[in-house]
Every structure is written in C-alpha cells, then in structure tokens.
C-alpha cells in the first residue's frame, strides 16, 4: 500500500510541473519571420559613431539585432516586420543624428 501511495504522490507532483501552453502560443505569428535590411548611414565621422547608431536601432520595438560597420557606413538590421518597418529604423538613426536610407538591392 505504501509503494502505491508513493507512486501516486509522485504522479500528482509531476502534473504540477507540466507546462501550460495554449494553441495561440503554439501557432506561428509575425515574430516567427524576421527580415534583414541594410541601411546606408550618413554623418559617421569616427569609429565610435557606430555605438550610438546601434543603440538607437536597438531601442526600436521589434529590432532583434543591429550591426553597424564604420568602414562601409552601413547598418545591417534584423527585425520583426510585424512590429516595425524600414521607415521607423531610418527615423531612429536620423533622430540620433545619422540620417539613413535603405540600400537598394
């Protein structure tokens, strides 16, 4: 009887640790697809400018990664198109003092 109760107790305890997920959490949403763009950035006059630009881009909701290259004067940005767009990215760099435009493909 004691072995049976111990097994039952372990079973009940294991139920409390099961993750609770809904169908909405399992279905793919806009955050499952990221886009990458390259922005041409103006007014970069020193290697430290890239830090300011990167931080400005990372503050935009939906940006997952921003890499700024001083040598090519570009920023490569991965973002969720359901949360932001290229215009918002360009506005963020412009507000930081570094106007940017989408690099043509």
DSSP file (Angstrom, degrees, kcal/mol; ACC not computed):
  #  RESIDUE AA STRUCTURE BP1 BP2  ACC     N-H-->O    O-->H-N    N-H-->O    O-->H-N    TCO  KAPPA ALPHA  PHI   PSI    X-CA   Y-CA   Z-CA
    1    1 A X     >        0   0    0      0, 0.0     4,-2.1     0, 0.0     5,-0.2   0.000 360.0 360.0 360.0 -39.7    0.0    0.0    0.0
    2    2 A X  H  >  +     0   0    0      1,-0.2     4,-2.3     2,-0.2     5,-0.2   0.892 360.0  50.8 -65.9 -39.5    2.8    2.4    0.8
    3    3 A X  H  > S+     0   0    0      1,-0.2     4,-2.3     2,-0.2    -1,-0.2   0.899 109.6  51.6 -63.4 -41.0    4.5    1.9   -2.5
    4    4 A X  H  > S+     0   0    0      1,-0.2     4,-2.2     2,-0.2    -2,-0.2   0.917 110.6  47.5 -62.1 -43.8    1.2    2.6   -4.3
    5    5 A X  H  X S+     0   0    0     -4,-2.1     4,-2.4     2,-0.2    -2,-0.2   0.887 110.8  51.4 -66.6 -39.4    0.8    5.8   -2.4
    6    6 A X  H  X S+     0   0    0     -4,-2.3     4,-2.3     2,-0.2    -1,-0.2   0.911 111.3  47.8 -63.2 -42.3    4.3    7.0   -3.1
    7    7 A X  H  X S+     0   0    0     -4,-2.3     4,-2.2     2,-0.2    -2,-0.2   0.899 112.2  49.4 -64.0 -41.4    3.9    6.3   -6.8
    8    8 A X  H  X S+     0   0    0     -4,-2.2     4,-2.4     2,-0.2    -2,-0.2   0.889 110.6  50.6 -65.1 -40.6    0.5    8.2   -6.8
    9    9 A X  H  X S+     0   0    0     -4,-2.4     4,-2.4     2,-0.2    -2,-0.2   0.910 109.9  49.3 -65.2 -42.8    2.1   11.1   -5.0
   10   10 A X  H  X S+     0   0    0     -4,-2.3     4,-2.1     1,-0.2    -2,-0.2   0.905 110.7  51.4 -62.7 -41.2    5.0   11.3   -7.5
   11   11 A X  H  X S+     0   0    0     -4,-2.2     4,-1.2     2,-0.2    -2,-0.2   0.926 110.9  47.2 -61.5 -45.1    2.4   11.2  -10.3
   12   12 A X  H  X S+     0   0    0     -4,-2.4     4,-0.8     1,-0.2     3,-0.2   0.891 111.7  50.6 -65.4 -39.6    0.4   14.1   -8.8
   13   13 A X  H >< S+     0   0    0     -4,-2.4     3,-0.6     1,-0.2     4,-0.5   0.868 105.4  56.5 -65.9 -36.1    3.6   16.1   -8.2
   14   14 A X  H >< S+     0   0    0     -4,-2.1     3,-0.9     1,-0.2    -1,-0.2   0.819  99.3  61.0 -67.3 -28.4    4.7   15.6  -11.8
   15   15 A X  H >< S+     0   0    0     -4,-1.2     3,-1.1     1,-0.2    -1,-0.2   0.821  95.6  61.0 -66.4 -30.2    1.4   17.1  -13.0
   16   16 A X  T << S+     0   0    0     -4,-0.8    -1,-0.2    -3,-0.6    -2,-0.2   0.691 102.7  51.8 -71.8 -16.5    2.1   20.4  -11.3
   17   17 A X  T <  S+     0   0    0     -3,-0.9     2,-0.2    -4,-0.5    -1,-0.2   0.375  78.4 117.1-101.7   4.1    5.3   20.9  -13.4
   18   18 A X  S <  S-     0   0    0     -3,-1.1     2,-0.2    -4,-0.2    -3,-0.0  -0.538  72.5-114.0 -70.7 134.2    3.7   20.3  -16.9
   19   19 A X        -     0   0    0     -2,-0.2     2,-0.7     1,-0.1    -1,-0.1  -0.475  22.3-139.0 -69.8 138.0    3.9   23.5  -19.0
   20   20 A X        +     0   0    0     -2,-0.2     2,-0.4    -3,-0.0    -1,-0.1  -0.879  31.6 168.7 -99.7 111.8    0.6   25.0  -19.8
   21   21 A X        -     0   0    0     -2,-0.7     2,-0.2     3,-0.0    -2,-0.0  -0.956  21.2-146.5-125.0 143.6    0.5   26.2  -23.4
   22   22 A X     >  -     0   0    0     -2,-0.4     4,-1.1     1,-0.1     3,-0.4  -0.577  31.3-107.7-100.5 168.3   -2.4   27.4  -25.4
   23   23 A X  H  > S+     0   0    0      1,-0.2     4,-1.5    -2,-0.2     3,-0.2   0.836 119.1  59.7 -63.6 -32.4   -3.0   26.9  -29.1
   24   24 A X  H  4 S+     0   0    0      1,-0.2    -1,-0.2     2,-0.2    -3,-0.0   0.853 103.1  51.3 -65.1 -34.5   -2.3   30.6  -29.6
   25   25 A X  H  4 S+     0   0    0     -3,-0.4    -1,-0.2     1,-0.2    -2,-0.2   0.794 111.9  47.2 -72.6 -27.0    1.2   30.2  -28.2
   26   26 A X  H  < S+     0   0    0     -4,-1.1    -2,-0.2    -3,-0.2    -1,-0.2   0.716  92.6  90.8 -87.6 -21.9    2.0   27.3  -30.5
   27   27 A X  S  < S-     0   0    0     -4,-1.5     2,-0.1     1,-0.1     0, 0.0  -0.502  87.4-105.0 -77.4 142.5    0.7   28.9  -33.7
   28   28 A X        -     0   0    0     -2,-0.2     2,-0.2     2,-0.1    -1,-0.1  -0.408  44.1-176.9 -67.6 140.5    3.3   30.9  -35.8
   29   29 A X    >   -     0   0    0     -2,-0.1     3,-1.8    -4,-0.1     4,-0.3  -0.588  45.8 -78.8-124.5-172.6    2.9   34.6  -35.5
   30   30 A X  G >  S+     0   0    0      1,-0.3     3,-1.3    -2,-0.2    52,-0.3   0.775 123.0  65.2 -62.6 -25.6    4.6   37.6  -37.1
   31   31 A X  G 3  S+     0   0    0      1,-0.2    -1,-0.3    49,-0.1    -3,-0.0   0.591  87.6  71.5 -74.8  -7.5    7.6   37.3  -34.7
   32   32 A X  G <  S+     0   0    0     -3,-1.8     2,-0.5     1,-0.1    -1,-0.2   0.623  94.0  58.4 -81.7 -11.8    8.5   34.0  -36.3
   33   33 A X    <   -     0   0    0     -3,-1.3    48,-0.6    -4,-0.3     2,-0.3  -0.958  69.6-171.4-123.4 118.3    9.6   35.7  -39.5
   34   34 A X  E     -A   80   0A   0     -2,-0.5     2,-0.3    46,-0.2    46,-0.2  -0.785   8.4-150.0-106.0 149.1   12.4   38.2  -39.4
   35   35 A X  E     -A   79   0A   0     44,-2.8    44,-2.6    -2,-0.3     2,-0.4  -0.851   4.5-149.3-113.3 153.7   13.6   40.5  -42.2
   36   36 A X  E     +A   78   0A   0     -2,-0.3     2,-0.3    42,-0.2    42,-0.2  -0.989  18.4 174.7-123.9 131.9   17.1   41.8  -42.7
   37   37 A X  E     -A   77   0A   0     40,-2.2    40,-2.7    -2,-0.4     2,-0.5  -0.918  23.7-136.9-130.0 159.1   17.8   45.2  -44.3
   38   38 A X  E     -A   76   0A   0     -2,-0.3    65,-3.0    65,-0.3     2,-0.4  -0.979  18.6-160.3-117.4 127.0   21.0   47.2  -44.9
   39   39 A X  E     -AB  75 102A   0     36,-2.9    36,-2.0    -2,-0.5     2,-0.6  -0.882  15.3-136.3-106.1 135.2   20.8   50.9  -44.3
   40   40 A X  E     -AB  74 101A   0     61,-3.0    61,-1.9    -2,-0.4     2,-0.5  -0.823  28.5-156.3 -85.1 123.9   23.3   53.4  -45.8
   41   41 A X  E     - B   0 100A   0     32,-2.9     3,-0.3    -2,-0.6    59,-0.2  -0.891   5.8-158.4-112.2 129.5   24.2   55.7  -42.9
   42   42 A X        +     0   0    0     57,-3.0     3,-0.1    -2,-0.5    31,-0.0  -0.555  66.3  37.7 -99.2 167.0   25.5   59.3  -43.3
   43   43 A X        +     0   0    0      1,-0.2     2,-0.8    -2,-0.2    -1,-0.2   0.556  67.2 145.2  72.4  12.5   27.4   61.6  -41.0
   44   44 A X        +     0   0    0     -3,-0.3    -1,-0.2     1,-0.2     3,-0.1  -0.722  10.1 158.9 -79.7 111.7   29.6   58.8  -39.5
   45   45 A X        +     0   0    0     -2,-0.8     2,-0.3     1,-0.2    -1,-0.2   0.421  58.1  31.1-116.8   0.4   32.9   60.6  -38.9
   46   46 A X  S >  S-     0   0    0      1,-0.0     3,-1.6    24,-0.0     4,-0.4  -0.989  80.4-110.7-151.5 157.7   34.5   58.4  -36.3
   47   47 A X  T >  S+     0   0    0     -2,-0.3     3,-0.7     1,-0.3     4,-0.2   0.730 113.5  63.6 -61.3 -21.3   34.5   54.7  -35.4
   48   48 A X  T >> S+     0   0    0      1,-0.2     3,-1.3     2,-0.2     4,-0.9   0.689  82.3  78.7 -77.7 -17.0   32.6   55.4  -32.1
   49   49 A X  H <> S+     0   0    0     -3,-1.6     4,-2.1     1,-0.3     3,-0.2   0.828  81.1  68.2 -58.4 -31.5   29.6   56.7  -34.1
   50   50 A X  H <> S+     0   0    0     -3,-0.7     4,-2.5    -4,-0.4    -1,-0.3   0.809  93.8  57.0 -62.9 -28.1   28.6   53.1  -34.7
   51   51 A X  H <> S+     0   0    0     -3,-1.3     4,-2.4    -4,-0.2    -1,-0.2   0.926 107.4  47.1 -67.9 -43.7   27.8   52.6  -31.0
   52   52 A X  H  X S+     0   0    0     -4,-0.9     4,-2.0    -3,-0.2    -2,-0.2   0.910 114.5  47.1 -62.9 -42.7   25.3   55.5  -31.0
   53   53 A X  H  X S+     0   0    0     -4,-2.1     4,-2.3     2,-0.2    -2,-0.2   0.925 111.6  50.3 -66.4 -45.3   23.7   54.2  -34.1
   54   54 A X  H  X S+     0   0    0     -4,-2.5     4,-2.5     1,-0.2    -2,-0.2   0.924 111.6  48.1 -59.6 -45.4   23.5   50.6  -32.9
   55   55 A X  H  X S+     0   0    0     -4,-2.4     4,-1.0     1,-0.2    -1,-0.2   0.884 110.2  52.1 -64.3 -38.5   21.9   51.7  -29.6
   56   56 A X  H  < S+     0   0    0     -4,-2.0     4,-0.4     1,-0.2     3,-0.3   0.912 112.7  45.3 -63.8 -41.7   19.4   53.9  -31.4
   57   57 A X  H >< S+     0   0    0     -4,-2.3     3,-1.4     1,-0.2    -2,-0.2   0.891 108.2  56.3 -69.0 -39.1   18.3   51.0  -33.6
   58   58 A X  H 3< S+     0   0    0     -4,-2.5    -1,-0.2     1,-0.3    -2,-0.2   0.713  98.8  62.7 -67.5 -19.3   18.1   48.5  -30.7
   59   59 A X  T 3< S+     0   0    0     -4,-1.0     2,-0.4    -3,-0.3    -1,-0.3   0.667  80.3 100.5 -77.7 -16.2   15.7   50.8  -29.0
   60   60 A X  S X  S-     0   0    0     -3,-1.4     3,-2.0    -4,-0.4     2,-0.2  -0.562  86.6-111.7 -72.8 127.4   13.2   50.4  -31.8
   61   61 A X  T 3  S+     0   0    0     -2,-0.4     3,-0.1     1,-0.2    -1,-0.1  -0.397 102.5  26.6 -60.3 126.4   10.5   47.8  -30.9
   62   62 A X  T 3  S+     0   0    0      1,-0.3    18,-2.1    -2,-0.2     2,-0.5   0.204  83.5 129.2 105.2 -14.3   10.9   44.7  -33.0
   63   63 A X  E <   +C   79   0A   0     -3,-2.0    -1,-0.3    16,-0.2    16,-0.3  -0.627  28.4 176.8 -76.5 125.4   14.6   45.0  -33.7
   64   64 A X  E     +     0   0A   0     14,-2.8     2,-0.3    -2,-0.5    15,-0.2   0.752  66.5   3.7 -97.4 -31.2   16.4   41.8  -32.9
   65   65 A X  E     -C   78   0A   0     13,-1.8    13,-2.7    -8,-0.1     2,-0.4  -0.973  55.2-171.5-157.8 140.0   19.9   42.6  -34.0
   66   66 A X  E     -C   77   0A   0     -2,-0.3     2,-0.5    11,-0.2    11,-0.2  -0.984   4.6-177.4-135.8 124.3   21.8   45.7  -35.3
   67   67 A X  E     -C   76   0A   0      9,-2.6     9,-3.2    -2,-0.4     2,-0.4  -0.987   8.7-163.7-122.6 124.2   25.3   45.6  -36.6
   68   68 A X  E     -C   75   0A   0     -2,-0.5     2,-0.6     7,-0.2     7,-0.2  -0.910   3.0-159.4-112.4 133.0   26.9   48.9  -37.7
   69   69 A X  E  >> -C   74   0A   0      5,-2.9     5,-1.6    -2,-0.4     4,-1.0  -0.945   6.2-167.4-115.7 116.1   30.0   49.0  -39.9
   70   70 A X  T  45S+     0   0    0     -2,-0.6    -1,-0.1     1,-0.2     3,-0.1   0.888  86.3  57.4 -67.7 -40.0   32.1   52.2  -39.8
   71   71 A X  T  45S+     0   0    0      1,-0.2    -1,-0.2     2,-0.1    -2,-0.0   0.884 119.3  29.1 -62.0 -40.4   34.2   51.3  -42.9
   72   72 A X  T  45S-     0   0    0      2,-0.1    -1,-0.2   -32,-0.0    -2,-0.2   0.496 102.3-129.1 -98.0  -5.1   31.2   50.8  -45.2
   73   73 A X  T  <5 +     0   0    0     -4,-1.0   -32,-2.9     1,-0.2     2,-0.3   0.912  65.5 126.5  56.7  46.1   29.0   53.3  -43.4
   74   74 A X  E   < -AC  40  69A   0     -5,-1.6    -5,-2.9   -34,-0.2     2,-0.4  -0.879  51.0-149.9-130.3 162.2   26.2   50.8  -43.2
   75   75 A X  E     -AC  39  68A   0    -36,-2.0   -36,-2.9    -2,-0.3     2,-0.6  -0.994   8.4-155.3-131.3 126.5   23.9   49.2  -40.6
   76   76 A X  E     -AC  38  67A   0     -9,-3.2    -9,-2.6    -2,-0.4     2,-0.5  -0.907  20.3-172.2-101.0 121.4   22.6   45.6  -41.0
   77   77 A X  E     -AC  37  66A   0    -40,-2.7   -40,-2.2    -2,-0.6     2,-0.5  -0.960  17.9-162.4-125.0 127.4   19.3   45.3  -39.1
   78   78 A X  E     +AC  36  65A   0    -13,-2.7   -14,-2.8    -2,-0.5   -13,-1.8  -0.929  30.7 159.6-103.2 128.6   17.3   42.1  -38.4
   79   79 A X  E     -AC  35  63A   0    -44,-2.6   -44,-2.8    -2,-0.5     2,-0.7  -0.951  47.2-105.1-148.3 163.2   13.7   43.0  -37.3
   80   80 A X  E >>  -A   34   0A   0    -18,-2.1     3,-1.9    -2,-0.3     4,-1.7  -0.835  24.5-155.2 -90.8 113.0   10.2   41.7  -36.9
   81   81 A X  T 34 S+     0   0    0     -2,-0.7    -1,-0.1   -48,-0.6   -50,-0.1   0.653  91.8  65.1 -67.9 -12.5    8.1   43.3  -39.7
   82   82 A X  T 34 S+     0   0    0    -52,-0.3    -1,-0.3   -49,-0.3   -51,-0.1   0.651 112.3  33.3 -78.5 -15.1    5.0   42.8  -37.6
   83   83 A X  T <4 S+     0   0    0     -3,-1.9     2,-0.3     1,-0.2    -2,-0.2   0.662 128.0   3.3-113.1 -24.3    6.4   45.3  -35.1
   84   84 A X     <  -     0   0    0     -4,-1.7     2,-0.3   -22,-0.2    -1,-0.2  -0.900  57.7-147.8-151.8 178.6    8.4   47.8  -37.1
   85   85 A X     >  -     0   0    0     -2,-0.3     4,-1.7    -3,-0.1     3,-0.3  -0.883  39.5 -90.7-146.7 176.8    9.4   48.9  -40.6
   86   86 A X  H  > S+     0   0    0     -2,-0.3     4,-2.8     1,-0.2     5,-0.2   0.863 120.8  58.2 -63.3 -37.0   12.2   50.4  -42.5
   87   87 A X  H  > S+     0   0    0      1,-0.2     4,-2.2     2,-0.2    -1,-0.2   0.904 106.2  48.7 -60.8 -40.6   10.8   53.9  -42.1
   88   88 A X  H  > S+     0   0    0     -3,-0.3     4,-1.9     2,-0.2    -1,-0.2   0.869 111.3  50.5 -67.0 -36.1   10.9   53.6  -38.3
   89   89 A X  H  X S+     0   0    0     -4,-1.7     4,-1.9     2,-0.2    -2,-0.2   0.933 111.8  46.7 -66.2 -45.6   14.5   52.3  -38.5
   90   90 A X  H  X S+     0   0    0     -4,-2.8     4,-2.2     1,-0.2    10,-0.4   0.873 111.1  52.8 -64.1 -36.7   15.6   55.2  -40.6
   91   91 A X  H  X S+     0   0    0     -4,-2.2     4,-2.7    -5,-0.2    -1,-0.2   0.880 106.2  54.2 -65.7 -37.6   13.8   57.6  -38.3
   92   92 A X  H  X S+     0   0    0     -4,-1.9     4,-1.1     2,-0.2    -2,-0.2   0.917 111.4  43.5 -63.8 -43.6   15.7   56.2  -35.3
   93   93 A X  H  <>S+     0   0    0     -4,-1.9     5,-2.9     2,-0.2     4,-0.2   0.893 113.6  51.8 -70.1 -37.0   19.1   56.8  -36.9
   94   94 A X  H ><5S+     0   0    0     -4,-2.2     3,-1.7     1,-0.2     5,-0.2   0.916 106.8  52.9 -63.2 -43.3   18.0   60.2  -38.1
   95   95 A X  H 3<5S+     0   0    0     -4,-2.7    -1,-0.2     1,-0.3    -2,-0.2   0.792 106.4  54.3 -62.7 -27.0   16.9   61.2  -34.6
   96   96 A X  T 3<5S-     0   0    0     -4,-1.1    -1,-0.3    -5,-0.2    -2,-0.2   0.469 129.0 -98.3 -85.1  -1.7   20.3   60.1  -33.3
   97   97 A X  T < 5S+     0   0    0     -3,-1.7     2,-0.4    -4,-0.2    -3,-0.2   0.564  97.9 101.2  99.1  10.2   22.0   62.5  -35.8
   98   98 A X      < -     0   0    0     -5,-2.9    -2,-0.2    -6,-0.1    -3,-0.1  -0.762  60.1-153.0-130.7  85.7   22.8   59.9  -38.5
   99   99 A X        -     0   0    0     -2,-0.4   -57,-3.0    -5,-0.2     2,-0.3  -0.253  20.1-173.8 -57.7 143.9   20.3   60.0  -41.4
  100  100 A X  E     -B   41   0A   0    -10,-0.4     2,-0.3   -59,-0.2   -59,-0.2  -0.960  15.6-163.4-140.6 158.2   20.0   56.7  -43.2
  101  101 A X  E     -B   40   0A   0    -61,-1.9   -61,-3.0    -2,-0.3     2,-0.3  -0.955  37.7 -91.8-136.5 155.9   18.3   55.2  -46.3
  102  102 A X  E     -B   39   0A   0     -2,-0.3     2,-0.4   -63,-0.2   -63,-0.2  -0.508  42.5-123.2 -67.9 129.6   17.5   51.7  -47.4
  103  103 A X        -     0   0    0    -65,-3.0   -65,-0.3    -2,-0.3    -1,-0.1  -0.604  29.5-115.5 -74.3 128.7   20.4   50.4  -49.5
  104  104 A X              0   0    0     -2,-0.4    -1,-0.1     1,-0.1    -3,-0.0  -0.351 360.0 360.0 -64.3 146.3   19.0   49.2  -52.9
  105  105 A X              0   0    0     -3,-0.0    -1,-0.1    -2,-0.0    -2,-0.0   0.476 360.0 360.0 -77.5 360.0   19.3   45.5  -53.6
